[in-house]
Amino acid sequence: MEHEASRPVEKTRRRRCVLISVAVCLLVVVVLAVALPLAHRQTPDKLKATFTERCEAFKGYDCGKIWDAFTQAYVGRDPCKVPMEAYDPLIAAAPFKPACNRMMFWSKTKDVVHDFTSKRDCFITLEDTLLGSVLDGLTWCGKEGSKETFTTDCPGWTECENNPVRSFWNRASAAFADVACGDVTAMLNGSISTPFSSASIFGSIEVKRFNATMMRSLNVVLVTQKNPVANCENASLKDLQKELDGIKYTCKEVAESQIQECSSKPEKPCGACW
């Protein structure tokens, strides 16, 4: 009889343990859901730390001076009124160096391009340079009347034309294109109907800065998937060719899988990748 009487008590204890376990698990989930985004959220201090750490990977530069030139472009300004020219002192503090026959431009192919250049050192993109590297993937802005840097509540890319991030990339792209020399390569996307868009940074800024006295050719690598949408006869690429006054133009369709395979074989010459 005593054994029978103890069963309800045991059931109650088990039920209580289960409820406590569930409650603890839910609490852990809630804490992680709140803590993880906060841990990874970009803050002004993290922005400077990231900028400095990336900058110091490039030897021979005064990273403190470059940071100061960077912040003067947007601190204290309306975040929708930061023109490209505001970054002129930054470009002067870390000018782009010509890398003849190695410069790579891209449009709508960022992941493919950077996967390739991260494994092979025969080409260099804007994001592989000091200024492109230190700010890649970051967000920043200032506020009128404030001396602080903000990393949240900043205007998005299309929210206003002269926002700090967009103006920086426009200015840096122009400066990078200004030093393009020799045989230049551009990776464009063959999986969309218009691989070359005059509204893109490549079409609206970089191509227009190419100088025929410095550049010999522009070699387009049209990256294709299994079922390509565009080929080298695409009308938009004909428009690109017309923009290249005095610069030789070539185009080759190359499967993304071929580029990926080639990037994993450092013994293979880069030119043989396409």
C-alpha positions in Angstrom: 0.0 0.0 0.0 2.8 2.4 0.9 4.4 1.7 -2.5 1.1 2.4 -4.4 0.7 5.7 -2.4 4.1 7.0 -3.5 3.4 6.8 -7.2 1.5 10.2 -7.5 4.3 11.9 -5.6 6.9 10.4 -8.0 4.8 11.4 -11.0 4.5 15.0 -9.7 8.3 15.1 -9.2 9.0 13.9 -12.7 6.5 16.4 -14.1 8.1 19.2 -12.2 11.6 18.2 -13.4 10.4 18.1 -17.0 8.8 21.6 -16.6 11.9 23.0 -15.0 14.1 21.5 -17.8 11.8 23.0 -20.5 11.9 26.3 -18.8 15.7 26.3 -18.5 16.0 25.4 -22.2 13.6 28.2 -23.2 15.6 30.6 -21.1 18.9 29.6 -22.7 17.3 30.0 -26.2 16.0 33.5 -25.3 19.4 34.6 -23.8 21.2 33.3 -26.9 18.7 35.0 -29.3 19.4 38.3 -27.5 23.1 38.0 -26.8 24.4 36.7 -30.1 23.1 39.6 -32.3 24.5 42.0 -29.7 27.9 40.3 -29.7 28.1 40.5 -33.5 26.6 43.9 -33.9 28.9 46.4 -35.4 29.6 49.3 -33.0 31.6 52.5 -33.5 34.5 51.0 -31.5 34.4 47.8 -33.4 34.4 49.8 -36.7 37.6 51.5 -35.8 39.2 48.3 -34.5 38.3 46.4 -37.7 39.5 49.3 -39.8 42.8 49.5 -38.0 43.4 45.7 -37.9 42.7 45.4 -41.6 44.9 48.5 -42.4 47.8 47.1 -40.4 47.9 44.1 -42.6 49.3 46.4 -45.3 52.8 47.5 -44.3 54.2 51.0 -44.6 51.0 53.0 -44.0 50.1 55.4 -41.2 46.8 53.8 -40.2 46.0 56.5 -37.7 46.3 59.2 -40.4 44.2 57.2 -42.8 41.5 56.7 -40.1 41.4 60.5 -39.5 41.1 61.2 -43.3 38.3 58.7 -43.4 36.3 60.1 -40.6 36.6 63.7 -41.7 34.6 62.8 -44.8 31.3 62.1 -42.9 31.5 63.1 -39.2 29.3 66.0 -38.4 27.5 65.8 -41.8 23.9 65.0 -42.7 24.3 61.3 -43.7 22.5 62.0 -47.0 24.8 64.9 -47.9 28.2 63.2 -48.2 29.4 63.7 -51.8 32.1 61.5 -53.5 34.5 64.4 -53.2 34.4 64.3 -49.4 36.6 61.2 -49.6 39.4 63.0 -51.7 41.6 63.4 -48.6 41.2 59.7 -47.9 42.2 58.7 -51.4 45.2 61.1 -51.1 46.2 59.4 -47.8 46.3 56.0 -49.3 46.5 56.4 -53.1 45.9 53.4 -55.4 48.9 52.0 -57.1 48.9 50.8 -60.7 49.0 47.0 -61.0 49.4 46.7 -64.8 48.0 43.5 -66.3 46.6 42.4 -62.9 43.6 44.6 -62.3 40.3 42.9 -62.0 36.9 44.7 -62.2 33.6 43.0 -61.7 29.8 43.5 -61.8 27.3 41.2 -60.2 30.0 38.6 -59.6 31.5 39.6 -56.3 31.5 36.1 -54.7 33.1 34.4 -57.7 35.7 37.1 -58.1 36.8 37.2 -54.5 36.8 33.5 -54.1 39.2 33.4 -57.0 41.5 36.3 -55.9 41.6 35.0 -52.3 43.2 31.8 -53.6 45.3 33.2 -56.5 47.4 36.3 -56.3 47.6 37.0 -60.0 44.7 39.5 -60.0 43.8 42.3 -57.7 40.3 43.8 -57.2 39.3 47.1 -55.5 38.5 45.1 -52.3 42.0 43.6 -52.3 43.6 47.1 -51.9 44.0 48.8 -48.6 41.0 51.1 -48.8 38.8 48.5 -50.3 39.8 46.0 -47.8 39.4 48.1 -44.6 35.8 49.1 -45.5 34.5 46.0 -47.2 31.2 44.9 -45.7 31.1 47.8 -43.1 28.4 50.5 -42.5 29.1 53.9 -41.1 27.7 57.5 -41.0 27.7 60.7 -39.1 25.0 63.0 -37.8 24.7 66.7 -38.4 26.1 68.6 -35.3 27.7 65.4 -33.8 31.4 64.5 -33.6 30.6 60.8 -33.3 30.6 57.9 -35.8 27.5 55.8 -36.0 27.1 52.3 -37.4 23.3 51.9 -37.0 20.4 54.0 -38.3 22.5 54.9 -41.3 20.8 55.4 -44.7 20.8 52.3 -47.0 22.5 52.1 -50.3 19.4 53.3 -52.3 17.9 55.5 -49.6 19.7 58.6 -50.7 22.4 59.0 -53.4 25.0 60.8 -51.4 25.1 58.5 -48.3 28.6 57.9 -46.8 28.9 54.2 -47.8 27.8 54.7 -51.4 29.8 57.8 -51.9 32.9 56.1 -50.6 32.6 53.1 -53.0 31.9 55.4 -55.9 34.9 57.5 -55.2 37.2 54.5 -54.5 36.0 52.9 -57.7 36.8 56.0 -59.7 40.3 56.2 -58.2 40.9 52.5 -58.8 39.8 52.8 -62.5 42.0 55.9 -62.9 45.1 53.7 -62.4 44.0 50.8 -64.6 46.8 49.9 -67.0 47.9 47.3 -69.5 45.6 44.3 -70.0 42.6 44.7 -67.7 40.1 42.0 -66.8 36.4 42.3 -65.9 34.3 39.4 -64.6 30.6 39.9 -65.6 27.5 37.8 -64.9 26.3 35.6 -67.7 23.3 34.5 -65.7 21.4 37.7 -66.1 20.0 39.3 -69.2 22.2 42.4 -69.1 25.7 41.5 -68.0 26.8 45.1 -68.6 24.6 47.8 -67.0 25.3 51.5 -67.6 23.7 52.1 -64.1 26.2 49.9 -62.2 29.3 51.2 -60.6 31.3 49.4 -63.3 29.2 51.0 -66.1 28.6 54.4 -64.7 32.0 55.1 -63.1 34.8 52.7 -63.7 34.4 52.2 -67.5 34.1 56.0 -68.0 37.5 56.5 -66.2 39.4 54.0 -68.3 42.2 55.7 -70.1 43.3 54.5 -73.6 46.8 55.9 -73.1 47.3 53.6 -70.1 45.1 50.6 -70.9 45.8 48.2 -73.8 42.8 46.0 -73.5 39.7 45.1 -71.5 39.2 41.3 -71.4 35.7 40.3 -70.3 35.2 37.0 -68.6 31.5 36.2 -68.8 30.8 33.8 -65.9 28.2 31.3 -66.9 26.1 28.7 -65.1 24.7 25.4 -66.5 21.9 27.3 -68.4 23.5 30.7 -69.3 21.1 33.6 -70.0 23.6 35.7 -71.8 26.6 35.2 -74.1 29.4 37.4 -75.6 27.0 38.5 -78.3 24.7 40.1 -75.8 23.5 43.6 -76.7 24.7 45.1 -73.4 28.2 43.9 -74.1 28.1 45.6 -77.5 27.3 48.8 -75.6 30.3 48.2 -73.4 32.5 47.8 -76.4 31.3 51.2 -77.7 32.4 52.8 -74.5 36.0 51.7 -74.9 37.4 54.3 -77.2 40.8 53.2 -78.3 40.9 50.2 -76.0 41.0 46.7 -77.4 38.0 44.5 -76.3 37.7 40.7 -76.0 35.1 38.5 -74.4 35.1 34.9 -73.4 32.3 32.8 -71.8 33.7 30.7 -68.9 31.8 28.3 -66.7 31.8 29.2 -63.0 32.8 25.6 -62.2 35.9 26.0 -64.4 36.9 29.1 -62.5 36.4 27.4 -59.1 38.4 24.4 -60.2 41.2 26.6 -61.5 41.4 28.6 -58.3 42.1 25.5 -56.3 45.2 24.7 -58.5 47.9 27.2 -57.7 50.3 25.5 -60.1 48.1 26.4 -63.1 48.8 29.8 -64.7 45.9 32.2 -64.2 45.7 32.9 -67.9 44.9 29.3 -68.5 41.8 29.5 -66.3 40.0 31.1 -69.3 
